[in-house]
């Protein structure tokens, strides 16, 4: 939960980029689910995992398999978008600014 909040705060400037926005939203989703789990003592699935799980259930998969697919999908979103953001953060700030502004 704390890492999700830190990641959301740290990537806020990169949220103007496509991958930065995905990572920012993913980090907020994880932080929110973590906070709710902390406050209630009951596991709270992230909105991303819940969405993916729901799609699998609509295709006829059982709840347990769908939830597993949702958790794996949620992790994949964080890993892929985090890697892209890390790559963007290592670029020259002027190059990044030009990408964001379309110059």
C-alpha positions in Angstrom: 0.0 0.0 0.0 2.7 2.5 0.9 4.7 1.6 -2.2 1.6 2.1 -4.3 1.1 5.6 -2.8 4.8 6.5 -3.3 4.7 5.2 -6.9 1.6 7.3 -7.6 3.2 10.4 -6.2 6.6 9.8 -7.9 5.0 9.2 -11.3 2.6 12.1 -11.2 4.9 14.2 -13.5 5.0 11.4 -16.0 1.2 10.9 -16.0 1.2 13.2 -19.1 2.6 10.3 -21.0 0.5 7.3 -21.9 2.5 4.7 -19.9 2.9 7.2 -17.0 -0.8 7.6 -16.8 -1.3 3.8 -16.8 1.3 3.4 -14.1 -0.2 6.3 -12.1 -3.7 4.8 -12.2 -2.4 1.3 -11.4 -0.5 2.7 -8.4 -3.5 4.5 -7.1 -5.6 1.4 -7.5 -3.1 -0.7 -5.5 -2.9 2.0 -2.8 -6.7 2.2 -2.5 -7.1 -1.5 -2.3 -4.3 -1.8 0.2 -5.7 1.0 2.4 -9.2 -0.6 2.4 -7.6 -4.0 3.3 -5.7 -2.3 6.1 -8.7 -0.5 7.5 -11.2 -3.4 7.3 -8.9 -6.4 7.8 -10.5 -8.1 4.9 -8.7 -8.6 1.5 -9.8 -6.1 -1.1 -9.1 -6.9 -4.7 -7.9 -4.1 -6.9 -10.3 -2.6 -9.5 -8.0 -3.8 -12.2 -8.0 -7.4 -11.0 -11.8 -7.3 -10.4 -12.3 -6.0 -14.0 -10.1 -8.7 -15.5 -11.8 -11.4 -13.3 -15.2 -10.2 -14.4 -14.3 -10.5 -18.1 -13.0 -14.1 -17.5 -16.2 -15.0 -15.6 -18.3 -13.6 -18.5 -16.4 -16.0 -20.8 -17.5 -18.9 -18.6 -14.5 -19.5 -16.4 -15.1 -20.4 -12.7 -14.6 -17.7 -10.0 -11.3 -19.2 -8.7 -9.7 -19.3 -12.1 -11.0 -15.9 -13.0 -9.7 -14.3 -9.8 -6.3 -15.8 -10.5 -6.3 -14.4 -14.0 -7.3 -11.0 -12.6 -4.4 -11.0 -10.1 -1.9 -12.0 -12.8 -3.3 -9.4 -15.1 -3.1 -6.7 -12.4 0.6 -7.6 -11.7 1.3 -7.5 -15.5 -0.2 -4.0 -15.8 2.1 -2.8 -13.0 5.2 -4.5 -14.2 4.8 -3.5 -17.9 3.8 0.1 -17.2 6.4 0.5 -14.5 9.1 -0.7 -16.8 8.0 1.8 -19.5 7.9 4.6 -16.9 11.4 3.7 -15.7 12.7 3.8 -19.3 11.0 7.2 -19.8 12.5 8.6 -16.6 16.0 7.7 -17.8 15.6 9.8 -20.9 16.8 13.3 -21.3 14.2 15.6 -19.7 14.0 17.7 -22.9 13.3 14.6 -25.0 10.6 13.6 -22.6 9.1 17.1 -22.7 9.1 17.0 -26.5 7.3 13.7 -26.5 4.6 14.9 -24.1 4.1 18.2 -26.0 4.3 16.6 -29.4 7.2 18.8 -30.6 
